Amino acid sequence: MVGILLMTHAPLGQAFIAAAAHVFRSPVERVEAIDVTADQDTNEVNRLSREAIARLDDGDGVLVITDIKGGTPSNCCNCLANPGRVEVIAGISLPMLLRAITYRRDTLDVVVEMALAGAQNGAVRVDNRIRVG
């Protein structure tokens, strides 16, 4: 099963994990978050992320999801990417995470594609204006 690591600005990662547990009505296994604080040392973040990846990788790889490309959590992810073993995507959303969790028994490449599709399909305009006609 593909492991999932959320690398986000605090407290987003833990909030996303809690939301996923709410949707699935149980704790989600093999998902961890590193919530990076404003003054946190990036060397510490890199160490924590490598340790988390080692815990999460059961041989099927790890998907690292970060919140915003160019932010500190994302920049710390740059050194983690290892094609086929550790894939990194930015722009976390709940639809993205739920898709990644749902498909993580598939290959890492499929999990990446499904997570990206979840993000793209999950962003829609909600229009409640009354239409006449």
N, C-alpha and C positions, 0 to 999 in steps of 0.2 A: 504494500500500500504506500502510495506517495505521501510523504510527510509534508506538512505545511507550516511555514514560519512567517509570521507577520512582523515586519519591521516598520514601525510607525512612530509618529510623534505621540507622546503620552497624552491621553490615556486611550487612544484609538484602538490599539491592538486588542487589549483586554475587552473593550466594549464590543468589538466585532465578534470575538469568541463567545461572549455572553449572548449576543444576539443570535448567533448560529445555534447555540445550545437551546435557546428559546424556540427557534423555528423547528429544530429536529427533536425537541422535547426530551433531550438527554445531553449529557456532556459529550463533546466531540473529541474522539481520541486522535492522537498523533498530530495535534495542532497546538502550536505555542506562539506566544507573542513576546516581542521585545519592544517595550514602550520607551523610546528615547526621550530623555528630558533635555531641556535647553542647555544645561551646563555639563552634561555628561561627556566624559572623555571618550573620544572616538576609538582609541585603542581598546578601551574596556568594551565598547559596543561590538567591535570586531571580534574580541575574544568571546564574548557572550554568544554572538551569532555562530561562530565556528563550533562552540560547544553544543548549541541547540541543534545545529545541522547534524552533528555526530549522533545525537540522541534520536533524532527524527528519521534518519536514513536507515531503513531496514534492508536496503539493497535496491529499492525501486526509485530512489532519488527524492529530492526535496524541491518543492516550489516555494520560493521566497516572494512574498507580496509586500510591496511598500506603498506608502500613501501618495507621495508626490515626487516625480522625477526632479532631481536637483536639490532636494532637501537633505538634511543630514542623514536620516535613516536610509534614504536611497543611495546617497554617496557611499555610505558604509557597505551597502550591498554590492557595489561595483566589483570588489575584490572576491566576492563569494561565487559569482557565476562560473559554472563549469559545465559546458554544454553536455546534455545527456545525464548529468548527475545532479546539478543544482541549476535551476532556471529561475530567473528573476523577472518579475513584471511589476510595473508601477500603476498607480491609479486605483487603489482598492475601493471596492464598493461591496455592499452586502450581496447583490446578485452575483458578483464575481466570486466571492468567497463561497457562497452556497453551491455554485456550479463546481468549483474546485473540489469541495468536500464530496459532492455527489459522484463525481467521476474519478476519484483518486485511486480506485482499484484498477484503473486502466494504466497505460504507459504515461510517463512524465510528459511527453509531447502532446498527448491527447488531453491531459489535465490542463496544460497551458492553453491550448486552443479553446477548450470548453470554458475555462475561466474568462478568457478574453471575450468570447461570444456572450457569456453571461453579463459582462460589463456593458458591452455594446447594446445588447437587447434590453438591458435593464434600465437604460437611460431613455425615458420617453416623456413627452410633454403630457401633462394631465390637464385636460381642458374641461371645465365644468360649466362653461357658458351655455345658456339655453339657446338652442337653435330653432329658429322659426322657419317654417317653410315646407 
